[in-house]
Amino acid sequence: MPTTRAYWLRRPSHPARLPAAGRLPYLAWPTLAACLLLFAVGYAGDSWAWPDFSDPLVSGLRLPRIAAALIVGAAMAASGAALQALFRNPLADPGLIGTASGAALAAVAVMALHLTIPLPIAAFGGALLATWLLLLLVKLVGGGNISLLLMGLMLGSFAAAATSLLLFLSDDLALRSALSWLSGQLGTTVGAPLLWASPVALAGIALLLVLGRDLDCLLLGDEEATSLGVNVERVRLLTAIGAALAAGAAVSIAGIIGFIGMMIPNACALWLGGGRRQLILVSALSGACFLLLMDTLARGIAYPINLPVGLLIGFIGPVCFVWLLRRRTGSHA
């Protein structure tokens, strides 16, 4: 398949011929992931001890929180990797198509209006509704990726304005709850929301993986993809649906957590390159580990207060992104 000039689209050589940094995920990733899981299970915020799985704090609180971090990180990173191929833009992430903004609007509406709808269900419904509106508007207007991008930005701006209005009109208790959720919080993720949202997120990731080869073709341009037998409109629609399923479920679990969908796929592409299917898979695994690491650190930085992981990533993310941008521009120097 022809290659493109962008660094984040290049295909790698065989793993054995990759540089040392590129060989690390193939050789050491399972070991590092296992060590991270063990550390997260045993870490209490102020000390580490060998985990006792009969302890209710471990089985009832810590393990669901770890599962939520893995699911959310994988879903956001995989969505970002797919959307970057769809838009042919390395800065694309789930927030670009209005999914996160729609989920935030629905969740804030439930808290501000004191509705009885469960918060995760409201957030997931808002994400799907925003995606449905986006696809409907694009179908009415036409224009391909440009319309998809512009309509996504428009829906995101509208949802953000409506969310701000609801926050302005809400009482102090609802305002505090909404701000806590919007900051990205994994500490309250237990029970049914995680159980029903996880299969939805995994289904979205699986759909994006199936579309990996077609997304590689889309990176070459619509005309080239069509000449290779790809139904461009169908792939565009299914990619948006898969990203909405994965990101919507993730937002319904943890609230708004930024940078993962944009930063992790770029880091994996810079490190490994590869076809889009491989990049989506590696991004999902890396995003899961990254969010678990950040959440574990968030539990200890302000102990005994549970710092929202979204706030910690909000401080660390820009620094990491500047480093990635420096690496990228340096590779073209």
MOGI-V718424 format. One record per backbone hydrogen bond with DSSP energy under -0.5 kcal/mol. CO is the residue of the C=O (numbers start at 1). NH is the residue of the N-H. Records with the same first field share a line. If there is no record, write none. Layout:
# MOGI-V718424
CO = NH + NH
This chain:
# MOGI-V718424
6 = 9
7 = 10
10 = 274
14 = 17
15 = 18
19 = 23
20 = 24
23 = 27
24 = 28 + 29
28 = 32
29 = 33
30 = 34
31 = 35
32 = 36
33 = 37
34 = 38
35 = 39
36 = 40
37 = 41
38 = 42
39 = 43
42 = 49
47 = 44
51 = 53
52 = 55
55 = 58 + 59
56 = 60 + 61
57 = 61 + 62
58 = 63
61 = 65
62 = 66
63 = 67
64 = 68
65 = 69
66 = 70
67 = 71
68 = 72
69 = 73
70 = 74
71 = 75
72 = 76
73 = 77
74 = 78
75 = 79
76 = 80
77 = 81
78 = 82
79 = 83
80 = 84
81 = 85
82 = 86
83 = 87
84 = 88 + 89
89 = 92
93 = 96
94 = 97 + 99 + 100
95 = 98
98 = 102
99 = 103
100 = 104
101 = 105
102 = 106
103 = 107
104 = 108
105 = 109
106 = 110
107 = 111
108 = 112
109 = 113
110 = 115
118 = 122
119 = 123
120 = 124
121 = 125
122 = 126
123 = 127
124 = 128
125 = 129
126 = 130
127 = 131
128 = 132
129 = 133
130 = 134
131 = 135
132 = 136
133 = 137
134 = 138
135 = 139
136 = 140
137 = 141
138 = 142
143 = 146
144 = 148
145 = 149
146 = 150
147 = 151
148 = 152
149 = 153
150 = 154
151 = 155
152 = 156
153 = 157
154 = 158
155 = 159
156 = 160
157 = 161
158 = 162
159 = 163
160 = 164
161 = 165
162 = 166
163 = 167
164 = 168
165 = 169
166 = 170
171 = 175
172 = 176
173 = 177
174 = 178
175 = 179
176 = 180
177 = 181
178 = 182
179 = 183
181 = 184 + 256
184 = 310
186 = 189
188 = 190
190 = 193
191 = 194 + 195
192 = 196
193 = 197
194 = 198
195 = 199
196 = 200
197 = 201
198 = 202
199 = 203
200 = 204
201 = 205
202 = 206
203 = 207
204 = 208
205 = 209
206 = 210
207 = 211
209 = 212
211 = 215
212 = 216
213 = 217
214 = 218
215 = 219
217 = 220
218 = 221
221 = 225
222 = 226
223 = 227
224 = 228
225 = 230
226 = 229
230 = 232
231 = 235
232 = 236
233 = 237
234 = 238
235 = 239
236 = 240
237 = 241
238 = 242
239 = 243
240 = 244
241 = 245
242 = 246
243 = 247
244 = 248
245 = 249
246 = 250
247 = 251
248 = 252
249 = 253
250 = 254
251 = 255
254 = 185
255 = 257
258 = 260
259 = 263
260 = 264 + 265
262 = 266
263 = 267
264 = 268
265 = 269
266 = 270
267 = 271
268 = 272 + 273
275 = 279
276 = 280
277 = 281
278 = 282
279 = 283
280 = 284
281 = 285
282 = 286
283 = 287
284 = 288
285 = 289
286 = 290
287 = 291
288 = 292
289 = 293
290 = 294
291 = 295
292 = 296
293 = 297
294 = 298
295 = 299
296 = 300
297 = 300 + 301
298 = 302 + 307
300 = 303
302 = 305
305 = 307
308 = 311 + 312
309 = 313
310 = 314
311 = 315
312 = 315 + 316
313 = 317
314 = 318
315 = 319
316 = 320
317 = 321
318 = 322
319 = 323
320 = 324
321 = 325
322 = 326
323 = 327
324 = 328
325 = 329
326 = 330
327 = 331
328 = 332
329 = 332
330 = 333
